[in-house]
Amino acid sequence: MVFGLLTAIAACPAIIGTTEAVQQGQKANAREQHRGQKTNMMVKLPGANQYSSKFDGALIVLNDNKLYIEHTDSCFPPDSTYPFSGYYLPYPRNQSRWKAAGWKGEGLVTAINEQQMLNWVYVDAETHEVKYGTRVQAQHHHTGPWDCTKLNRRVIFEGWEGFVAVQEDAEKDLWALYFDKDDDGLTGQGKIGDVSTTGKRKRMLVVQLVRVEMEKTSYDAMEERQARLRTIAAKQKELEENQLIE
């Protein structure tokens, strides 16, 4: 009896340690669940300025294989845009390479139409525009890693926030999304900020990207309910089969 008591006392630290490890794992899994949830994306300016009323809270939209900011004054052709609706997803082949290089993160995908067809989001290797396309279109460009900040979950690319909005069309007030990969204000040779090459000076704004939960419709609620019912039915069937075996 004494031996059993001593064994139990000796085992307590191990049991407590195992329990804490399980709890920590569960908390970590809960924290990471958001990565696989489909969200919209909106813009936030780092500080208040004359553009804040126009850009703060503006949605990121898809148009002609590029990401744009749909603000209060933008004039896109009718029915030409689709809101970013995406989530993080491991990118084939690149995950191990990113990990070996010390990067953290995954690929990023978005639905591009009502049929929910998915495309990869990437940074163009030459222009540094943020684009979307098929795997074939994306594979020769910078496909990630995409991640988010720990506290506010702002979007980051290659570990930092280098997103820039560029006014590509002043007449229609269209601002496209770029990533300042070389941290030079997009002024490198051939880039949109290289005035000596382009001969034009473009307006640019440093922006932050924030993932926001999508509006939940009655259809979404019905789909989630059906998924839960399927899970319950599958577990019940498994339980009944196990009882038959016994």
Kinemage of the C-alpha trace (Angstrom):
@kinemage 1
@onewidth
@group {chain A} dominant
@subgroup {mainchain}
@vectorlist {calphas} color= white
{ca met a 1} P 0.000 0.000 0.000
{ca val a 2} L 2.830 2.355 0.936
{ca phe a 3} L 4.626 1.387 -2.262
{ca gly a 4} L 1.514 2.191 -4.289
{ca leu a 5} L 1.208 5.568 -2.579
{ca leu a 6} L 4.867 6.387 -3.212
{ca thr a 7} L 4.490 5.372 -6.861
{ca ala a 8} L 1.457 7.629 -7.230
{ca ile a 9} L 3.309 10.547 -5.624
{ca ala a 10} L 6.305 10.002 -7.884
{ca ala a 11} L 4.058 9.832 -10.933
{ca cys a 12} L 2.207 13.068 -10.096
{ca pro a 13} L 4.752 15.463 -11.681
{ca ala a 14} L 4.736 13.400 -14.868
{ca ile a 15} L 0.934 13.335 -14.940
{ca ile a 16} L 0.738 17.080 -14.316
{ca gly a 17} L 3.372 17.704 -16.972
{ca thr a 18} L 1.506 15.576 -19.497
{ca thr a 19} L -1.792 17.300 -18.684
{ca glu a 20} L -0.234 20.737 -19.099
{ca ala a 21} L 1.335 19.684 -22.395
{ca val a 22} L -2.040 18.468 -23.678
{ca gln a 23} L -3.737 21.682 -22.550
{ca gln a 24} L -1.045 23.793 -24.190
{ca gly a 25} L -1.437 21.781 -27.377
{ca gln a 26} L -5.196 22.290 -27.332
{ca lys a 27} L -4.769 26.038 -26.810
{ca ala a 28} L -2.230 26.215 -29.636
{ca asn a 29} L -4.588 24.345 -31.957
{ca ala a 30} L -7.418 26.724 -31.042
{ca arg a 31} L -5.189 29.730 -31.735
{ca glu a 32} L -4.220 28.341 -35.132
{ca gln a 33} L -7.746 27.430 -36.251
{ca his a 34} L -8.230 30.919 -37.675
{ca arg a 35} L -5.583 30.203 -40.327
{ca gly a 36} L -7.866 27.802 -42.159
{ca gln a 37} L -10.959 29.985 -41.891
{ca lys a 38} L -11.968 31.876 -45.003
{ca thr a 39} L -11.870 35.626 -44.379
{ca asn a 40} L -12.126 38.889 -46.230
{ca met a 41} L -9.236 41.347 -46.100
{ca met a 42} L -9.356 45.060 -45.431
{ca val a 43} L -6.891 47.937 -45.374
{ca lys a 44} L -5.743 49.937 -42.387
{ca leu a 45} L -3.361 52.881 -42.486
{ca pro a 46} L -0.560 52.802 -39.870
{ca gly a 47} L -1.367 56.365 -38.777
{ca ala a 48} L -4.111 58.931 -39.281
{ca asn a 49} L -3.691 61.205 -42.319
{ca gln a 50} L -5.677 62.809 -45.143
{ca tyr a 51} L -6.284 59.397 -46.726
{ca ser a 52} L -7.644 57.694 -43.610
{ca ser a 53} L -11.330 58.331 -44.325
{ca lys a 54} L -10.917 56.866 -47.806
{ca phe a 55} L -8.823 53.805 -47.029
{ca asp a 56} L -9.406 52.688 -43.444
{ca gly a 57} L -11.718 49.686 -43.634
{ca ala a 58} L -11.642 49.474 -47.447
{ca leu a 59} L -11.870 45.930 -48.813
{ca ile a 60} L -9.230 44.161 -50.860
{ca val a 61} L -10.790 42.967 -54.118
{ca leu a 62} L -9.698 40.900 -57.105
{ca asn a 63} L -9.637 42.305 -60.607
{ca asp a 64} L -7.799 41.101 -63.707
{ca asn a 65} L -5.391 38.834 -61.756
{ca lys a 66} L -4.357 41.599 -59.350
{ca leu a 67} L -5.360 42.715 -55.866
{ca tyr a 68} L -6.844 46.208 -55.558
{ca ile a 69} L -8.279 48.395 -52.819
{ca glu a 70} L -11.970 49.151 -53.272
{ca his a 71} L -12.331 52.485 -51.485
{ca thr a 72} L -15.130 55.050 -51.502
{ca asp a 73} L -14.065 56.767 -54.751
{ca ser a 74} L -12.691 53.894 -56.849
{ca cys a 75} L -14.361 53.421 -60.242
{ca phe a 76} L -14.127 49.809 -61.364
{ca pro a 77} L -16.129 48.568 -64.353
{ca pro a 78} L -19.476 47.050 -63.280
{ca asp a 79} L -19.241 43.479 -61.933
{ca ser a 80} L -15.484 43.369 -62.515
{ca thr a 81} L -14.346 42.784 -58.926
{ca tyr a 82} L -14.672 39.985 -56.402
{ca pro a 83} L -13.812 40.379 -52.709
{ca phe a 84} L -10.746 38.591 -51.398
{ca ser a 85} L -12.075 35.485 -49.641
{ca gly a 86} L -9.129 33.413 -48.562
{ca tyr a 87} L -7.112 31.524 -46.006
{ca tyr a 88} L -3.644 30.142 -45.349
{ca leu a 89} L -2.760 26.838 -46.995
{ca pro a 90} L 0.571 24.963 -47.216
{ca tyr a 91} L 2.135 25.580 -50.606
{ca pro a 92} L 3.344 22.392 -52.354
{ca arg a 93} L 7.137 21.905 -52.401
{ca asn a 94} L 7.933 25.287 -50.854
{ca gln a 95} L 7.036 24.568 -47.213
{ca ser a 96} L 10.208 22.587 -46.471
{ca arg a 97} L 12.350 25.146 -48.294
{ca trp a 98} L 10.857 28.025 -46.306
{ca lys a 99} L 11.323 26.154 -43.039
{ca ala a 100} L 14.961 25.395 -43.863
{ca ala a 101} L 15.510 29.093 -44.584
{ca gly a 102} L 14.082 30.049 -41.183
{ca trp a 103} L 10.784 31.405 -42.480
{ca lys a 104} L 7.433 30.829 -40.780
{ca gly a 105} L 4.143 30.699 -42.646
{ca glu a 106} L 2.320 29.081 -45.532
{ca gly a 107} L 0.823 29.850 -48.902
{ca leu a 108} L -2.302 31.996 -49.290
{ca val a 109} L -5.335 31.168 -51.416
{ca thr a 110} L -8.498 33.049 -52.306
{ca ala a 111} L -11.779 32.231 -53.983
{ca ile a 112} L -11.999 34.137 -57.265
{ca asn a 113} L -15.682 33.740 -58.160
{ca glu a 114} L -19.092 32.612 -56.905
{ca gln a 115} L -18.193 29.029 -57.842
{ca gln a 116} L -15.471 29.257 -55.154
{ca met a 117} L -12.646 28.402 -57.529
{ca leu a 118} L -9.372 28.898 -55.647
{ca asn a 119} L -6.203 30.653 -56.813
{ca trp a 120} L -2.854 31.225 -55.128
{ca val a 121} L -1.920 34.738 -54.026
{ca tyr a 122} L 1.670 35.709 -54.837
{ca val a 123} L 4.082 38.617 -55.289
{ca asp a 124} L 5.255 39.143 -58.868
{ca ala a 125} L 9.002 38.486 -59.054
{ca glu a 126} L 9.665 41.464 -61.341
{ca thr a 127} L 7.087 44.141 -60.540
{ca his a 128} L 6.294 43.185 -56.913
{ca glu a 129} L 2.571 43.509 -57.610
{ca val a 130} L 0.388 41.301 -55.436
{ca lys a 131} L -1.451 38.975 -57.801
{ca tyr a 132} L -3.525 35.817 -57.880
{ca gly a 133} L -3.425 32.903 -60.284
{ca thr a 134} L -3.220 29.172 -60.774
{ca arg a 135} L -0.303 27.182 -59.438
{ca val a 136} L 1.302 27.237 -62.885
{ca gln a 137} L 1.001 31.035 -63.005
{ca ala a 138} L 2.293 31.477 -59.456
{ca gln a 139} L 5.112 28.954 -59.213
{ca his a 140} L 7.859 31.115 -60.753
{ca his a 141} L 7.068 34.061 -58.484
{ca his a 142} L 7.144 34.677 -54.712
{ca thr a 143} L 4.376 32.488 -53.295
{ca gly a 144} L 5.155 33.076 -49.627
{ca pro a 145} L 5.492 32.455 -46.852
{ca trp a 146} L 2.394 34.346 -45.756
{ca asp a 147} L 1.690 34.685 -42.062
{ca cys a 148} L 0.121 37.085 -39.563
{ca thr a 149} L 1.195 39.069 -36.526
{ca lys a 150} L 0.581 37.347 -33.193
{ca leu a 151} L -1.501 40.031 -31.496
{ca asn a 152} L -3.648 41.737 -34.145
{ca arg a 153} L -3.198 39.109 -36.854
{ca arg a 154} L -2.248 41.597 -39.525
{ca val a 155} L -1.027 39.938 -42.700
{ca ile a 156} L 2.732 39.656 -43.216
{ca phe a 157} L 4.838 38.331 -46.077
{ca glu a 158} L 8.321 36.883 -45.558
{ca gly a 159} L 8.039 37.878 -41.916
{ca trp a 160} L 7.232 41.591 -42.244
{ca glu a 161} L 4.671 44.184 -43.316
{ca gly a 162} L 5.841 45.806 -46.516
{ca phe a 163} L 2.547 46.379 -48.301
{ca val a 164} L 2.113 49.483 -50.412
{ca ala a 165} L -0.941 50.845 -52.211
{ca val a 166} L -0.073 52.430 -55.563
{ca gln a 167} L -2.432 54.685 -57.498
{ca glu a 168} L -2.173 53.160 -60.964
{ca asp a 169} L -5.055 55.115 -62.509
{ca ala a 170} L -5.600 58.664 -61.233
{ca glu a 171} L -8.708 59.281 -63.332
{ca lys a 172} L -10.556 56.232 -61.985
{ca asp a 173} L -8.729 56.451 -58.647
{ca leu a 174} L -7.649 52.814 -58.789
{ca trp a 175} L -5.078 51.716 -56.215
{ca ala a 176} L -3.328 48.360 -56.617
{ca leu a 177} L -1.576 46.392 -53.899
{ca tyr a 178} L 2.203 45.897 -54.017
{ca phe a 179} L 4.785 44.436 -51.655
{ca asp a 180} L 8.003 46.414 -51.183
{ca lys a 181} L 10.119 43.263 -51.172
{ca asp a 182} L 13.466 45.059 -51.499
{ca asp a 183} L 12.476 47.708 -48.930
{ca asp a 184} L 13.388 50.493 -51.360
{ca gly a 185} L 10.023 52.164 -51.860
{ca leu a 186} L 9.533 50.231 -55.125
{ca thr a 187} L 12.193 52.445 -56.710
{ca gly a 188} L 14.383 49.613 -57.996
{ca gln a 189} L 15.122 49.496 -61.702
{ca gly a 190} L 11.992 48.776 -63.690
{ca lys a 191} L 9.694 49.035 -60.663
{ca ile a 192} L 6.678 51.319 -60.649
{ca gly a 193} L 8.477 53.811 -58.388
{ca asp a 194} L 11.510 54.082 -60.680
{ca val a 195} L 10.745 57.527 -62.127
{ca ser a 196} L 13.881 57.541 -64.291
{ca thr a 197} L 12.547 54.503 -66.154
{ca thr a 198} L 8.786 55.025 -66.081
{ca gly a 199} L 8.902 58.809 -66.451
{ca lys a 200} L 5.898 59.037 -64.134
{ca arg a 201} L 5.582 59.612 -60.422
{ca lys a 202} L 2.885 57.535 -58.742
{ca arg a 203} L 1.144 58.178 -55.455
{ca met a 204} L 1.997 55.527 -52.871
{ca leu a 205} L 0.738 54.715 -49.401
{ca val a 206} L 2.081 52.299 -46.817
{ca val a 207} L -0.838 50.106 -45.765
{ca gln a 208} L -1.547 47.299 -43.352
{ca leu a 209} L -3.729 44.317 -44.226
{ca val a 210} L -6.193 42.912 -41.717
{ca arg a 211} L -8.120 39.657 -42.089
{ca val a 212} L -11.781 40.122 -41.147
{ca glu a 213} L -14.419 37.496 -40.536
{ca met a 214} L -16.802 37.118 -43.446
{ca glu a 215} L -20.498 37.805 -43.060
{ca lys a 216} L -22.268 34.613 -42.066
{ca thr a 217} L -25.353 33.952 -44.172
{ca ser a 218} L -28.251 31.560 -43.590
{ca tyr a 219} L -26.672 29.303 -46.215
{ca asp a 220} L -23.421 29.212 -44.202
{ca ala a 221} L -25.348 28.342 -41.035
{ca met a 222} L -27.173 25.523 -42.828
{ca glu a 223} L -23.916 24.141 -44.245
{ca glu a 224} L -22.265 24.172 -40.811
{ca arg a 225} L -25.285 22.454 -39.254
{ca gln a 226} L -25.257 19.754 -41.933
{ca ala a 227} L -21.525 19.218 -41.396
{ca arg a 228} L -22.061 18.766 -37.653
{ca leu a 229} L -24.891 16.299 -38.291
{ca arg a 230} L -22.670 14.299 -40.653
{ca thr a 231} L -19.949 14.182 -37.993
{ca ile a 232} L -22.428 12.988 -35.351
{ca ala a 233} L -23.804 10.322 -37.705
{ca ala a 234} L -20.294 9.094 -38.557
{ca lys a 235} L -19.347 8.804 -34.874
{ca gln a 236} L -22.605 6.996 -34.082
{ca lys a 237} L -21.995 4.545 -36.928
{ca glu a 238} L -18.435 3.911 -35.735
{ca leu a 239} L -19.690 3.294 -32.187
{ca glu a 240} L -22.328 0.823 -33.386
{ca glu a 241} L -19.782 -1.046 -35.525
{ca asn a 242} L -17.389 -1.325 -32.575
{ca gln a 243} L -20.189 -2.722 -30.388
{ca leu a 244} L -20.965 -5.375 -33.021
{ca ile a 245} L -17.311 -6.433 -33.115
{ca glu a 246} L -17.222 -6.806 -29.337
